[in-house]
């Protein structure tokens, strides 16, 4: 419980940092102002700091003073840094001063919590039996920032590959304040994008027989894809396919040459993700052949399923329950249909992604604006709790690894 008490002592400073970051959001992979503000805090701590080559990423390593000789275990804590191209409409006293951007997904809170955890762990560095890698990641919102940092070695920044990775993500709706959602297995869906162009031959709207009309073919494709989802996939392992854009033609009496369609695909298992990758082209080319048109298809694999390691999820749930009470730990029945590039970290190392309710206390959480809304707000009350949980997870993970190592050594004597 020491980390929770100590987090309470620095709560005012964590909140102030979050407010400052909220005022100055930046979007994408290159966040120079955000990077400099975090560095101003991180350089006060006993950390080995490395900056990204292809982005504004920051990797900071804390060396444990009680680490064993030989291979020292390491744990990773992730905090994403980027905002969204959203004009803020919250009316907060610390609202964004950038009219083109907003921390509408709570990444300002993530940075503040991970920085808080870095302060807590640094103060107890001599008692840590392992190293902590703090992953401050830009470009989570569609720029694949996690991949950039993985490619540049964040998972091996301490020397050996990290033994576990942990991330919190605040939510402005649906989850009551201070509740931690810890689920074994899939917690967030995979996200892929399908962009296809239906090509025919344009002509005058009064003589469709002299053209090859791509519009009815495109309409049939949209409906055929929905039918395919309901007939080829198990309802207990669902998929989501939503067409978000259809564009073709300029005027009502001219048949266009082509129609462009864009859709998002969400899946919750690697099997269905691969099956959709096969099934969608089959449907589109089949409909195209029936209508005498062609279809050009770009299927972009973006983010895999965010998959919580079962043992790490149980460890996180137990730790959160001991810190805050079991009533604040939620085992979600279903995963969320949003997606996360932390999934790419969890593809390579065991770990857990934990949604955290940052809603106003006592609010009807189902009526609040969701993340990404210009009206989304996130309660400051949860910042100290998030920092304490991250620090405790790292500390206790090292203790568990040390115990396992001693047991193994005794068994081989």
C-alpha positions in Angstrom: 0.0 0.0 0.0 3.0 2.3 0.2 2.9 3.3 -3.4 -0.7 4.4 -3.0 0.1 6.5 0.0 3.1 8.0 -1.8 1.1 8.7 -5.0 -1.4 10.6 -2.8 1.4 12.8 -1.6 2.4 13.8 -5.2 -1.2 13.9 -6.5 -1.2 17.7 -6.9 1.9 17.6 -9.0 0.6 14.8 -11.2 -2.7 16.6 -11.8 -0.9 19.9 -12.6 1.2 18.1 -15.2 -1.8 16.5 -16.7 -3.5 19.9 -17.0 -0.5 21.4 -18.7 -0.2 18.6 -21.2 -3.9 18.9 -21.9 -3.5 22.6 -22.8 -0.9 21.8 -25.4 -1.9 18.7 -27.4 0.0 17.6 -30.5 -1.0 15.1 -33.1 0.8 12.2 -34.7 4.3 10.9 -34.4 6.1 14.2 -34.0 5.3 15.9 -30.7 8.2 18.2 -30.0 6.5 20.3 -27.3 5.1 17.3 -25.5 8.5 15.5 -25.7 10.3 18.5 -24.2 7.8 18.9 -21.3 8.1 15.2 -20.4 11.9 15.4 -20.6 11.9 18.3 -18.2 10.4 15.9 -15.6 12.2 12.7 -16.6 15.7 14.3 -16.4 15.1 15.0 -12.7 15.0 11.2 -12.1 17.8 8.6 -12.2 16.9 7.3 -15.7 18.7 6.3 -18.8 16.9 8.2 -21.5 16.8 7.5 -25.3 14.9 9.5 -27.9 13.2 8.0 -31.0 14.8 8.4 -34.4 11.6 8.3 -36.4 9.3 10.0 -33.9 9.1 11.9 -30.7 9.3 8.7 -28.6 11.0 8.6 -25.2 12.4 5.5 -23.7 13.5 5.8 -20.1 15.1 3.0 -18.2 15.3 2.8 -14.4 17.9 0.4 -13.1 16.9 -1.5 -10.0 19.3 -1.3 -7.1 18.5 -4.8 -5.8 18.7 -6.5 -9.1 20.4 -10.0 -9.1 23.7 -10.6 -10.9 23.4 -12.0 -14.4 20.3 -11.6 -16.4 18.3 -8.8 -14.8 14.5 -8.9 -15.4 12.7 -5.9 -16.8 9.1 -4.7 -16.9 7.6 -2.1 -19.4 5.1 0.6 -18.5 3.5 2.3 -21.5 2.1 5.9 -21.7 0.9 7.2 -25.1 1.4 10.8 -25.9 -0.6 12.0 -28.9 -3.8 13.9 -29.1 -6.5 14.0 -31.8 -7.4 16.5 -34.5 -10.5 17.5 -32.6 -11.6 21.0 -31.6 -12.3 20.8 -27.9 -15.8 21.8 -26.6 -15.5 20.9 -22.9 -15.3 24.4 -21.5 -12.6 23.3 -19.0 -10.4 25.9 -17.4 -7.4 24.0 -18.8 -8.9 23.3 -22.2 -6.7 22.9 -25.3 -5.1 26.1 -26.5 -4.6 24.5 -29.9 -7.8 24.9 -31.8 -6.9 22.1 -34.1 -6.2 19.4 -31.5 -7.4 17.9 -28.2 -6.5 15.2 -25.8 -9.9 13.6 -26.4 -8.7 10.1 -25.7 -7.0 10.9 -22.3 -3.4 10.4 -23.3 -2.5 13.4 -21.2 -3.7 11.3 -18.2 -1.7 8.4 -19.4 1.5 10.4 -19.5 0.9 11.9 -16.1 0.2 8.4 -14.6 3.3 6.8 -16.1 5.4 9.8 -15.0 4.0 9.5 -11.6 4.9 5.8 -11.5 8.4 6.7 -12.6 8.7 9.1 -9.6 7.4 6.5 -7.2 9.7 3.7 -8.5 12.7 6.0 -8.6 12.2 6.9 -5.0 12.4 3.1 -4.2 15.0 2.2 -6.7 17.3 0.5 -4.2 14.5 -2.0 -3.4 13.8 -2.9 -7.0 15.1 -6.3 -8.1 14.7 -5.5 -11.8 14.7 -2.7 -14.3 11.7 -0.7 -15.5 11.3 0.6 -19.0 9.0 3.6 -19.4 7.6 3.7 -22.9 6.4 7.2 -23.8 4.8 6.5 -27.2 3.6 9.0 -29.8 1.3 8.2 -32.7 -1.1 5.8 -31.1 -4.0 7.4 -32.9 -3.6 5.7 -36.3 0.2 6.4 -36.8 1.4 3.0 -35.6 3.6 4.5 -33.0 4.1 1.3 -31.1 5.6 -0.4 -34.1 8.1 2.5 -34.5 9.2 2.1 -30.9 9.4 -1.7 -31.2 11.5 -1.4 -34.4 13.8 0.9 -32.5 14.3 -1.6 -29.6 12.0 -0.4 -26.8 11.3 -4.0 -25.7 15.1 -4.6 -25.3 16.0 -1.2 -24.0 17.1 -2.5 -20.6 19.2 -5.3 -22.1 17.2 -8.5 -22.0 13.7 -8.4 -23.4 11.1 -7.2 -20.9 9.4 -10.0 -19.0 6.0 -8.2 -19.0 4.3 -5.0 -20.2 1.5 -3.0 -18.7 -0.7 -0.2 -19.9 -3.7 1.7 -18.5 -6.2 3.5 -20.7 -8.8 5.9 -19.3 -12.4 6.0 -20.5 -14.7 9.0 -20.4 -17.9 6.9 -20.5 -19.3 3.5 -19.8 -16.9 2.6 -16.9 -17.6 4.0 -13.4 -14.9 6.2 -11.9 -11.9 4.3 -10.5 -13.0 0.9 -11.8 -10.3 -1.2 -13.5 -11.4 -3.6 -16.3 -9.1 -6.6 -16.2 -10.0 -9.3 -18.7 -8.2 -12.5 -19.7 -7.7 -13.0 -23.4 -9.0 -10.5 -25.9 -9.7 -7.0 -24.4 -9.8 -4.9 -27.7 -10.5 -5.9 -31.2 -8.2 -6.1 -34.2 -8.7 -3.2 -36.6 -8.2 -3.4 -40.4 -9.3 -1.2 -43.3 -10.8 -2.2 -46.7 -10.7 0.3 -49.5 -12.1 -0.8 -52.9 -12.9 0.8 -56.1 -15.6 -0.6 -58.4 -14.8 0.2 -62.0 -17.3 0.2 -64.8 -17.8 2.5 -67.8 -19.7 5.8 -67.5 -22.4 7.0 -69.6 -25.7 9.0 -69.8 -28.2 8.2 -67.1 -30.9 7.9 -69.7 -29.2 5.0 -71.5 -27.7 2.7 -68.8 -27.6 -0.1 -71.4 -24.8 1.7 -73.1 -22.7 2.0 -69.9 -21.4 -0.5 -67.4 -22.9 1.0 -64.2 -20.7 0.5 -61.1 -23.3 2.0 -58.7 -25.7 -1.0 -58.4 -22.6 -3.3 -58.3 -21.2 -1.2 -55.4 -24.6 -1.3 -53.6 -24.8 -5.1 -54.0 -21.3 -5.4 -52.6 -22.1 -3.5 -49.5 -25.2 -5.7 -48.8 -23.3 -8.9 -49.8 -20.6 -8.1 -47.3 -23.2 -7.7 -44.5 -24.8 -11.0 -45.4 -21.4 -12.7 -45.5 -20.7 -11.6 -42.0 -23.9 -13.1 -40.6 -23.6 -16.4 -42.6 -19.9 -17.3 -42.5 -19.0 -16.3 -38.9 -19.8 -17.8 -35.5 -21.9 -15.3 -33.6 -19.9 -16.3 -30.4 -16.7 -15.1 -32.1 -18.2 -12.0 -33.7 -16.8 -9.7 -36.4 -17.8 -6.1 -37.2 -17.8 -4.7 -40.8 -18.9 -1.1 -41.2 -18.9 0.8 -44.4 -18.1 4.4 -43.6 -17.7 6.0 -47.0 -19.3 5.5 -50.5 -18.2 8.0 -53.1 -19.1 8.0 -56.8 -20.5 10.4 -59.4 -21.0 14.1 -59.5 -24.5 14.6 -60.9 -27.8 12.7 -61.0 -28.0 12.1 -64.8 -24.5 10.8 -65.4 -23.4 7.2 -64.7 -19.9 7.4 -63.2 -16.9 5.4 -64.2 -16.2 4.2 -60.7 -17.3 4.1 -57.1 -15.0 4.1 -54.1 -16.0 2.4 -50.8 -14.1 2.4 -47.5 -14.9 0.1 -44.6 -13.5 -0.8 -41.2 -13.2 -4.4 -40.1 -13.0 -5.4 -36.4 -12.3 -9.0 -35.3 -11.6 -10.6 -31.9 -9.5 -13.6 -32.9 -6.6 -14.2 -35.1 -8.6 -16.9 -36.9 -11.4 -14.6 -37.9 -9.1 -11.9 -38.8 -7.4 -14.1 -41.3 -10.8 -15.5 -42.5 -12.0 -11.9 -43.2 -8.9 -11.2 -45.1 -9.8 -14.1 -47.4 -13.6 -13.8 -47.5 -14.0 -10.1 -48.3 -12.0 -10.3 -51.6 -13.9 -13.4 -52.5 -17.3 -11.6 -52.1 -16.2 -8.5 -53.9 -14.7 -10.2 -56.9 -17.7 -12.5 -57.1 -20.2 -9.6 -57.2 -18.0 -7.8 -59.7 -18.0 -10.7 -62.1 -21.8 -11.0 -61.9 -22.2 -7.3 -62.8 -19.5 -7.1 -65.5 -17.4 -4.7 -63.5 -13.9 -4.9 -62.0 -12.8 -4.1 -58.4 -9.5 -3.0 -57.2 -8.9 -3.8 -53.5 -6.6 -2.6 -50.8 -6.9 -4.6 -47.6 -4.8 -2.9 -44.9 -3.9 -4.9 -41.8 -3.6 -2.3 -39.1 -3.7 -3.6 -35.5 -4.0 -7.1 -34.2 -6.3 -8.2 -31.3 -5.2 -6.7 -28.0 -4.7 -10.0 -26.1 -4.1 -10.0 -22.4 -2.0 -12.8 -21.1 -4.2 -14.9 -18.7 -1.6 -15.1 -15.9 -0.7 -11.4 -16.2 -4.4 -10.5 -16.2 -4.9 -12.5 -13.0 -1.9 -10.9 -11.4 -3.1 -7.4 -12.3 -6.6 -8.1 -11.0 -5.3 -9.4 -7.7 -2.9 -6.4 -7.3 -5.7 -3.9 -8.1 -8.1 -5.6 -5.8 -5.6 -5.6 -2.9 -4.8 -1.9 -3.5 -8.3 -0.6 -4.0 -10.8 -3.3 -3.1 -12.2 -6.1 -5.2 -15.4 -4.0 -5.9 -13.3 -1.7 -8.1 -12.0 -4.6 -10.3 -14.3 -5.6 -13.2 -14.0 -8.8 -15.2 -15.7 -7.7 -18.5 -17.9 -10.3 -20.1 -17.0 -9.0 -23.6 -14.0 -7.3 -25.1 -14.3 -3.7 -26.5 -14.7 -3.2 -30.3 -12.1 -0.3 -30.3 -8.5 -1.1 -31.1 -5.1 -0.3 -29.7 -1.5 -0.5 -31.1 -0.3 -1.7 -27.6 -1.6 -5.0 -29.2 1.7 -5.1 -31.0 3.6 -5.0 -27.7 1.4 -7.8 -26.4 2.1 -9.9 -29.5 5.7 -10.1 -28.4 5.7 -10.1 -24.6 3.1 -11.2 -22.0 1.2 -8.3 -20.4 -2.1 -6.7 -19.8 -4.0 -3.7 -21.1 -6.3 -2.3 -18.4 -9.2 0.2 -19.2 -9.8 2.6 -16.2 -13.0 4.5 -15.6 -12.2 8.3 -15.5 -15.9 9.4 -15.4 -17.3 11.9 -13.0 -18.2 10.3 -9.6 -21.9 9.3 -9.5 -22.6 10.1 -13.2 -24.7 8.0 -15.5 -21.8 6.6 -17.4 -23.9 5.4 -20.3 -25.0 8.9 -21.1 -21.5 10.6 -21.1 -19.6 11.5 -24.2 -17.2 8.8 -25.3 -13.5 9.0 -25.9 -12.7 11.0 -29.1 -15.7 13.3 -28.6 -15.0 17.0 -28.4 -17.0 17.0 -25.1 -15.1 14.1 -23.5 -13.7 14.8 -20.1 -11.6 12.7 -17.7 -11.6 12.9 -14.0 -8.3 13.9 -12.2 -9.2 11.7 -9.2 -8.0 8.5 -10.9 -4.4 9.8 -11.7 -2.9 8.9 -8.3 -4.6 5.4 -8.5 -3.2 4.7 -11.9 0.3 5.8 -11.0 0.2 3.6 -7.8 -1.1 0.6 -9.7 1.6 0.8 -12.4 4.3 1.2 -9.8 3.0 -1.7 -7.7 2.6 -4.0 -10.7 6.3 -3.4 -11.7 7.5 -3.9 -8.1 5.5 -7.0 -7.4 6.4 -8.5 -10.7 10.0 -8.4 -9.8 9.3 -10.1 -6.5 7.4 -12.8 -8.3 10.2 -13.4 -10.8 12.8 -13.5 -8.0 10.7 -16.1 -6.1 10.3 -18.2 -9.2 14.0 -18.0 -9.9 14.9 -19.2 -6.4 12.5 -22.1 -6.7 14.0 -23.1 -10.0 17.5 -22.9 -8.6 16.5 -25.1 -5.6 14.9 -27.6 -7.8 18.2 -28.0 -9.9 20.5 -28.5 -6.9 
